[in-house]
Amino acid sequence: MKWNLRLTAANKGVWKASELQRSLAEHGLVISAGKMSGLWSGQPVSLKLEDLDVICVVLGCEIGDLLIPEPAKVARPGQETVRVAVGATAAPPTVVPKRRDGRSLPPE
């Protein structure tokens, strides 16, 4: 799932995390500055369903606006999940030579 809070908030005219944090508190959801920062700029590890309800009410959005499915990232049995940025080409791994005693060689 892709967490889409920032774009959803911007579409509703909310441009700052602190502004959303105040609105959430007015609706009974008090979030610490650290957790708000994680919600705003990252992808939450866990989030209560009740909290999602409050966020949707405050932003006037649907759950599908906040959580966007990414089925291509789901690993199938027997397959590896490979994440490559769009337009990126896979580069061969860089091999760094080391001395036999385990120390690295000086830079060239």
TIVEXSE-692856 format. One record per residue (C-alpha): residue in one letter; residue number from 1; y, z, x. Coordinates in nm, 4 decimals. Layout:
# residues N
 residuo num        y        z        x
       a NUM        Y        Z        X
...
# end
This chain:
# residues 108
 residuo num        y        z        x
       m   1   0.0000   0.0000   0.0000
       k   2   0.3512  -0.0724   0.1122
       w   3   0.6110   0.1977   0.0414
       n   4   0.9226   0.0320  -0.0950
       l   5   1.1593   0.3231  -0.1679
       r   6   1.4559   0.2053   0.0364
       l   7   1.4732  -0.1423  -0.1161
       t   8   1.4149  -0.0091  -0.4671
       a   9   1.6933   0.2457  -0.4193
       a  10   1.9292  -0.0205  -0.2823
       n  11   1.8598  -0.2412  -0.5848
       k  12   1.9697   0.0541  -0.8014
       g  13   2.2885   0.1125  -0.5979
       v  14   2.1610   0.4074  -0.3913
       w  15   2.2389   0.3392  -0.0268
       k  16   2.1935   0.6790   0.1394
       a  17   1.8946   0.9119   0.1570
       s  18   2.1231   1.2109   0.1018
       e  19   2.2490   1.0574  -0.2229
       l  20   1.8943   1.0136  -0.3508
       q  21   1.8039   1.3638  -0.2300
       r  22   2.0893   1.5129  -0.4393
       s  23   1.9853   1.3144  -0.7475
       l  24   1.6245   1.4237  -0.7093
       a  25   1.7343   1.7888  -0.6797
       e  26   1.9358   1.7526  -1.0026
       h  27   1.6080   1.6530  -1.1702
       g  28   1.4167   1.9499  -1.0252
       l  29   1.2639   1.7892  -0.7164
       v  30   1.3963   1.9668  -0.4073
       i  31   1.2966   1.7833  -0.0894
       s  32   1.3689   1.9034   0.2645
       a  33   1.5805   1.6854   0.4918
       g  34   1.2772   1.6110   0.7113
       k  35   1.0556   1.5019   0.4233
       m  36   1.3412   1.2980   0.2734
       s  37   1.3863   1.1212   0.6062
       g  38   1.0163   1.0344   0.6086
       l  39   1.0276   0.9050   0.2513
       w  40   1.3407   0.7030   0.3198
       s  41   1.2547   0.5447   0.6523
       g  42   0.8778   0.5511   0.6706
       q  43   0.5661   0.5554   0.4638
       p  44   0.4612   0.8916   0.3204
       v  45   0.1204   1.0254   0.4154
       s  46   0.0922   1.2043   0.0834
       l  47   0.3060   1.2323  -0.2264
       k  48   0.2430   1.4170  -0.5509
       l  49   0.2172   1.2091  -0.8661
       e  50   0.4732   1.4403  -1.0291
       d  51   0.7154   1.3614  -0.7450
       l  52   0.6627   0.9884  -0.8030
       d  53   0.7492   1.0420  -1.1692
       v  54   1.0787   1.2091  -1.0757
       i  55   1.1644   0.9362  -0.8229
       c  56   1.0979   0.6698  -1.0879
       v  57   1.3151   0.8522  -1.3436
       v  58   1.6029   0.8971  -1.0974
       l  59   1.5923   0.5333  -0.9835
       g  60   1.5095   0.3929  -1.3261
       c  61   1.2164   0.2006  -1.1824
       e  62   0.8440   0.1533  -1.2314
       i  63   0.5716   0.2732  -0.9955
       g  64   0.5055  -0.0906  -0.9015
       d  65   0.8577  -0.1095  -0.7580
       l  66   0.7787   0.1739  -0.5152
       l  67   0.4186   0.0921  -0.4257
       i  68   0.3295  -0.2673  -0.3451
       p  69  -0.0413  -0.3480  -0.3042
       e  70  -0.1505  -0.5145   0.0203
       p  71  -0.5094  -0.6261  -0.0470
       a  72  -0.5241  -0.8333   0.2725
       k  73  -0.5184  -0.5089   0.4733
       v  74  -0.8332  -0.3727   0.3099
       a  75  -1.1293  -0.3935   0.5447
       r  76  -1.4454  -0.5462   0.4048
       p  77  -1.7836  -0.4052   0.5134
       g  78  -1.8793  -0.5643   0.8451
       q  79  -1.5294  -0.6956   0.9151
       e  80  -1.2609  -0.5644   1.1437
       t  81  -0.9097  -0.5312   1.0084
       v  82  -0.6736  -0.7199   1.2361
       r  83  -0.3025  -0.6693   1.1875
       v  84  -0.0901  -0.9440   1.3350
       a  85   0.2784  -0.9860   1.2635
       v  86   0.3692  -1.3028   1.0776
       g  87   0.4503  -1.5793   1.3251
       a  88   0.3084  -1.3841   1.6184
       t  89   0.0456  -1.5268   1.8458
       a  90  -0.2269  -1.3110   1.9890
       a  91  -0.1735  -1.2570   2.3614
       p  92  -0.4644  -1.1846   2.5911
       p  93  -0.4833  -0.8203   2.7012
       t  94  -0.3036  -0.7384   3.0239
       v  95  -0.5291  -0.6230   3.3043
       v  96  -0.3708  -0.3812   3.5499
       p  97  -0.5549  -0.3614   3.8820
       k  98  -0.6296  -0.0127   4.0158
       r  99  -0.7462   0.1151   4.3490
       r 100  -1.0997   0.2470   4.3837
       d 101  -0.9695   0.6035   4.4086
       g 102  -0.8153   0.5716   4.0607
       r 103  -0.4509   0.5507   4.1664
       s 104  -0.2454   0.2547   4.0468
       l 105  -0.1161  -0.0110   4.2841
       p 106   0.2545  -0.0205   4.3711
       p 107   0.4756  -0.2505   4.1591
       e 108   0.5156  -0.6065   4.2821
# end
